[in-house]
Amino acid sequence: MKATEAKLLEFFKKSPQFVVPIYQRTYSWTESECRQLWDDIIRAG
């Protein structure tokens, strides 16, 4: 995996679907974690 700088909206426009490999650990987010992520996305946008 190679990290590169990207603007948030351009990144989402280029990557409409995200796939988590099956070997990745499963995560269980509560409403609180989802709200924090969404607030961070809004703030960055």
C-alpha positions in Angstrom: 0.0 0.0 0.0 1.3 3.4 -0.9 0.2 6.6 0.9 -0.4 9.8 -1.1 -1.8 13.2 -0.3 -5.4 13.7 -1.5 -8.2 16.1 -1.0 -11.1 14.5 0.8 -13.9 15.1 -1.8 -11.6 14.2 -4.7 -10.7 10.9 -2.9 -14.4 10.0 -2.4 -15.2 10.8 -6.0 -12.5 8.5 -7.2 -13.3 5.7 -4.7 -17.0 5.1 -4.6 -16.7 1.7 -3.0 -14.4 0.4 -0.3 -13.7 -3.3 0.2 -12.3 -4.6 3.5 -10.3 -7.8 2.9 -11.8 -10.9 4.6 -8.6 -11.4 6.6 -9.0 -7.9 8.3 -10.2 -7.9 11.9 -13.8 -7.2 12.3 -14.8 -4.0 14.1 -18.0 -3.2 15.8 -18.7 0.5 16.1 -21.4 2.0 18.3 -23.4 5.0 17.4 -20.9 7.2 19.3 -18.0 6.1 17.0 -20.1 6.5 13.9 -21.1 10.0 15.0 -17.5 11.0 15.7 -16.4 9.8 12.3 -19.2 11.7 10.5 -18.5 14.9 12.5 -14.8 14.6 11.5 -15.8 14.2 7.8 -18.1 17.2 8.0 -15.4 19.3 9.7 -12.8 18.3 7.1 -15.1 19.1 4.2 
